[in-house]
């Protein structure tokens, strides 16, 4: 592990969009599948648990932090292979999803414009089936490259991911399972001007509904046929707060860190919102965000974003 960039006792707060969380035992940013394998083997030798993260955009990390190795894959390269009116772009799992959406649209390739403004990495998006504005990873992904703990590299077709709403076969997997290192997306030739206009439209729509301040986006999954944000709003939860955490007045499914919020503040507020919606509508909201370091069985494995 000596040739991998890693830090003992690194704070996880700067690695999450909520800007919340304590330290980890060690933090590594491998840039190749071989380095991912080396990091895992070193953690196993030391008896540490392991978690793989992406951009940290859907993580709530405990105030006590995480007692093991946190791995964030840093490979960000991308390569476009054109075949007539179609193309495939291979992207390293550490690349920012929104940047790839912009880059491909700028040169006239459609298929990822819906991802404009979505935070997080390609790897996290692939694991969590990220989506917005009528599109999602499941509709664009052709295949992905994974590395097994023993160092074996495999290419999986998208069908193997068993995608559903914000979920896949890899979401919540055991730390001994595979790590995503690259993804291949299908693209179609289109007018760059029209794609640019589509990006602008989506960006404007996102700005109008996205609150300011550190948050993790949507806290709860949408129940079938019902936006979670509307249920939370109708239950009178907008503006609720605990400590330095508050339910946004702009979008009720966002909880904002108003400055100095603790993970326990956010978790307390999550449970209060869940209780109000349950009491008002008989619906138990499921978390879309991932919990890290809160005890056995709560995300001591792989976090999607």
C-alpha positions as MATLAB code, in Angstrom:
seq = 'XXXXXXXXXXXXXXXXXXXXXXXXXXXXXXXXXXXXXXXXXXXXXXXXXXXXXXXXXXXXXXXXXXXXXXXXXXXXXXXXXXXXXXXXXXXXXXXXXXXXXXXXXXXXXXXXXXXXXXXXXXXXXXXXXXXXXXXXXXXXXXXXXXXXXXXXXXXXXXXXXXXXXXXXXXXXXXXXXXXXXXXXXXXXXXXXXXXXXXXXXXXXXXXXXXXXXXXXXXXXXXXXXXXXXXXXXXXXXXXXXXXXXXXXXXXXXXXXXXXXXXXXXXXXXXXXXXXXXXXXXXXXXXXXXXXXXXXXXXXXXXXXX';
ca = [
       0.000    0.000    0.000;
       3.048    2.270    0.255;
       2.773    3.336   -3.412;
      -0.857    4.432   -3.035;
      -1.777    7.946   -1.987;
      -3.392    7.442    1.414;
      -3.814    9.295    4.689;
      -4.400    8.020    8.191;
      -7.079    9.760   10.244;
      -8.446   11.797    7.325;
     -11.653   13.698    8.030;
     -14.539   12.453    5.910;
     -16.550   15.675    6.171;
     -14.768   17.381    3.228;
     -15.415   14.278    1.121;
     -19.204   14.558    1.426;
     -21.612   17.135    0.033;
     -23.193   17.478    3.508;
     -19.767   18.446    4.897;
     -20.476   16.197    7.887;
     -18.603   13.254    9.383;
     -15.708   12.201   11.557;
     -12.349   10.688   10.585;
     -11.604    7.338    9.012;
      -8.784    4.984    9.922;
      -7.240    5.576    6.497;
      -8.197    7.120    3.136;
      -6.844    5.978   -0.241;
      -7.315    7.229   -3.808;
      -6.127    4.445   -6.111;
      -5.777    5.329   -9.781;
      -5.799    1.827  -11.240;
      -7.546   -1.500  -10.629;
      -4.246   -2.898   -9.384;
      -4.034   -0.204   -6.718;
      -7.630   -0.903   -5.633;
      -6.657   -4.530   -5.091;
      -3.484   -3.586   -3.225;
      -5.413   -1.248   -0.923;
      -7.981   -3.918   -0.103;
      -5.316   -6.518    0.595;
      -3.509   -4.163    2.926;
      -6.747   -3.403    4.780;
      -7.428   -7.136    5.093;
      -3.927   -7.712    6.440;
      -4.523   -5.059    9.090;
      -7.997   -6.323    9.937;
      -9.771   -3.143    8.822;
     -13.242   -2.960    7.272;
     -13.416   -1.294    3.855;
     -15.866    1.042    2.183;
     -15.740    2.369   -1.383;
     -17.182    5.812   -2.054;
     -17.688    8.064   -5.050;
     -18.299   11.790   -4.826;
     -19.849   11.553   -1.363;
     -23.030   13.218   -2.573;
     -25.433   10.843   -0.869;
     -23.532    9.927    2.290;
     -24.269   10.698    5.922;
     -21.124    9.827    7.846;
     -21.313    9.323   11.606;
     -19.746   11.936   13.858;
     -17.414    9.191   15.096;
     -16.279    8.534   11.532;
     -15.474    5.158   10.011;
     -13.141    2.624   11.686;
     -11.542    1.303    8.520;
     -10.210    2.110    5.073;
     -12.169    4.427    2.775;
     -11.349    4.023   -0.917;
     -12.281    6.625   -3.539;
     -11.302    5.577   -7.046;
      -9.457    8.379   -8.825;
      -9.349    7.140  -12.445;
     -11.125    9.832  -14.516;
     -10.000    9.206  -18.100;
     -12.515    9.003  -20.946;
     -12.295    7.740  -24.536;
     -14.860    8.060  -27.331;
     -15.198    5.332  -29.955;
     -17.331    6.353  -32.942;
     -19.162    4.010  -35.335;
     -21.248    5.993  -37.819;
     -24.155    7.675  -36.079;
     -23.501    5.952  -32.765;
     -20.644    5.947  -30.307;
     -19.495    4.462  -27.034;
     -17.693    6.491  -24.405;
     -15.554    4.655  -21.873;
     -15.248    6.621  -18.642;
     -13.170    6.023  -15.525;
     -15.358    5.532  -12.454;
     -13.819    8.521  -10.687;
     -14.949   11.032  -13.339;
     -17.672   13.547  -12.530;
     -20.903   12.428  -14.201;
     -22.062   15.929  -15.072;
     -18.714   16.742  -16.720;
     -19.011   13.717  -18.990;
     -22.577   14.738  -19.863;
     -21.375   18.191  -20.891;
     -18.286   16.981  -22.731;
     -20.163   14.496  -24.911;
     -23.056   16.872  -25.631;
     -20.647   19.637  -26.632;
     -19.331   17.523  -29.506;
     -22.776   16.368  -30.660;
     -23.394   13.092  -28.839;
     -26.722   12.504  -27.101;
     -27.512   10.060  -24.334;
     -26.319   11.707  -21.128;
     -27.776   15.230  -21.235;
     -30.244   14.272  -18.494;
     -27.260   14.048  -16.134;
     -26.506   17.773  -16.358;
     -25.960   19.043  -12.834;
     -26.119   15.649  -11.106;
     -23.328   15.629   -8.533;
     -21.153   12.627   -7.869;
     -18.988   10.275   -9.854;
     -19.653    7.896  -12.712;
     -18.943    4.905  -10.487;
     -21.413    6.018   -7.861;
     -24.015    6.778  -10.508;
     -23.619    3.310  -12.032;
     -24.026    1.572   -8.673;
     -27.019    3.701   -7.628;
     -28.738    3.965  -11.044;
     -28.695    7.759  -10.847;
     -31.329    9.558  -12.850;
     -33.204   12.811  -13.437;
     -35.391   14.595  -15.984;
     -36.578   11.445  -17.716;
     -33.244    9.665  -17.947;
     -31.233    7.253  -15.845;
     -28.077    5.189  -15.963;
     -30.013    2.024  -16.842;
     -31.084    3.603  -20.139;
     -27.587    4.689  -21.177;
     -25.163    2.102  -19.805;
     -23.801   -0.508  -22.193;
     -21.370   -2.254  -19.845;
     -19.105   -1.685  -16.864;
     -15.667   -2.820  -15.795;
     -15.218   -4.205  -12.311;
     -12.293   -5.523  -10.320;
     -12.762   -8.418   -7.938;
     -10.955   -8.471   -4.583;
      -8.469  -11.012   -5.942;
      -7.534   -8.574   -8.703;
      -9.511  -10.263  -11.495;
     -10.976   -7.752  -13.948;
     -14.329   -8.431  -15.598;
     -16.659   -6.628  -17.981;
     -20.359   -6.895  -17.173;
     -23.166   -6.051  -19.568;
     -25.712   -3.621  -18.144;
     -28.385   -6.332  -17.914;
     -26.373   -8.015  -15.181;
     -26.905   -5.003  -12.924;
     -30.598   -5.847  -12.417;
     -31.458   -2.147  -12.326;
     -34.517   -0.744  -10.581;
     -35.386    2.666   -9.149;
     -32.125    4.045   -7.685;
     -30.822    0.554   -7.137;
     -28.740   -2.228   -8.665;
     -27.302   -5.611   -7.809;
     -24.160   -3.842   -6.566;
     -25.834   -1.331   -4.279;
     -25.313   -2.379   -0.681;
     -22.868   -5.091   -1.660;
     -20.448   -6.647    0.773;
     -16.987   -5.010    0.953;
     -15.562   -8.283   -0.336;
     -17.443   -7.751   -3.588;
     -16.475   -6.079   -6.881;
     -15.467   -2.439   -7.349;
     -16.544   -0.445  -10.419;
     -13.542    1.069  -12.222;
     -15.054    2.143  -15.567;
     -18.324    2.402  -17.478;
     -19.255    2.296  -21.174;
     -22.205    4.457  -22.301;
     -24.140    4.300  -25.591;
     -24.470    7.622  -27.434;
     -26.244    8.815  -30.581;
     -25.266   11.571  -33.006;
     -27.306   14.753  -32.509;
     -27.185   18.487  -33.141;
     -24.731   20.143  -30.721;
     -26.836   23.330  -30.627;
     -29.948   21.407  -29.619;
     -28.008   19.469  -27.007;
     -26.587   22.697  -25.607;
     -30.107   24.095  -25.340;
     -31.217   20.925  -23.540;
     -28.339   21.248  -21.068;
     -29.299   24.870  -20.425;
     -32.950   23.916  -19.877;
     -32.074   21.187  -17.395;
     -29.560   23.401  -15.593;
     -32.172   26.154  -15.192;
     -34.770   23.694  -13.922;
     -32.308   22.246  -11.433;
     -31.320   25.698  -10.136;
     -34.953   26.605   -9.545;
     -35.577   23.584   -7.316;
     -32.201   23.056   -5.626;
     -31.732   24.713   -2.237;
     -28.536   26.514   -1.349;
     -26.239   25.210    1.351;
     -24.558   21.839    1.897;
     -26.958   18.922    1.436;
     -27.093   15.425   -0.014;
     -29.924   16.049   -2.446;
     -33.016   13.919   -1.977;
     -32.958   12.312    1.458;
     -35.839    9.889    0.854;
     -36.802    7.735   -2.112;
     -40.052    8.526   -3.870;
     -42.768    6.020   -2.920;
     -44.543    4.530   -5.963;
     -46.414    7.292   -7.761;
     -45.789    9.950   -5.100;
     -42.951   12.466   -4.783;
     -41.432   12.207   -1.323;
     -40.949   15.980   -1.259;
     -44.674   16.630   -1.630;
     -45.532   14.160    1.133;
     -43.014   15.840    3.436;
     -44.328   19.289    2.543;
     -47.970   18.249    3.023;
     -47.065   16.788    6.414;
     -45.888   20.246    7.492;
     -42.195   19.458    7.695;
     -40.721   22.381    5.759;
     -38.559   24.468    8.047;
     -38.258   21.768   10.729;
     -34.840   21.819   12.330;
     -32.711   20.051   14.874;
     -29.423   21.548   15.939;
     -27.871   23.066   12.829;
     -29.788   20.828   10.389;
     -33.003   22.027    8.732;
     -35.582   20.784    6.225;
     -35.282   23.113    3.240;
     -38.022   25.655    2.555;
     -37.239   25.308   -1.176;
     -37.410   21.525   -1.523;
     -38.826   19.521    1.382;
     -36.838   16.397    0.498;
     -33.568   18.200    1.168;
     -31.998   18.626    4.607;
     -29.513   21.487    4.796;
     -26.414   21.792    6.931;
     -26.795   25.376    8.134;
     -23.222   25.379    9.409;
     -21.755   23.027   11.955;
     -24.536   20.433   11.787;
     -23.695   17.043   13.262;
     -24.626   13.698   11.790;
     -26.799   13.048   14.833;
     -28.682   16.300   14.109;
     -29.462   15.128   10.569;
     -30.391   11.622   11.682;
     -32.728   12.970   14.364;
     -34.400   15.215   11.804;
     -34.705   12.314    9.356;
     -36.566   10.251   11.936;
     -38.819   13.191   12.875;
     -39.785   13.741    9.213;
     -40.347   10.036    8.685;
     -42.624    9.902   11.754;
     -44.720   12.871   10.601;
     -45.248   11.427    7.129;
     -46.102    8.036    8.583;
     -48.611    9.550   10.997;
     -50.175   11.762    8.315;
     -50.343    9.337    5.388;
     -49.466    5.858    6.652;
     -46.387    5.802    4.407;
     -42.947    4.877    5.740;
     -40.344    6.742    3.700;
     -37.207    4.846    2.715;
     -33.812    6.523    2.771;
     -32.105    7.393   -0.487;
     -28.984    8.606    1.320;
     -26.484    6.089    2.662;
     -25.444    5.838    6.326;
     -21.753    5.237    7.010;
     -20.202    4.362   10.348;
     -23.406    4.116   12.372;
     -22.877    0.506   13.427;
     -23.047   -3.004   12.096;
     -25.255   -3.475    9.082;
     -25.446    0.236    8.277;
     -23.387    0.766    5.132;
     -20.146   -0.892    6.255;
     -19.536   -1.944    2.701;
     -20.020    0.155   -0.420;
     -21.579    3.574   -0.706;
     -22.985    4.432   -4.102;
     -22.138    8.099   -4.510;
];
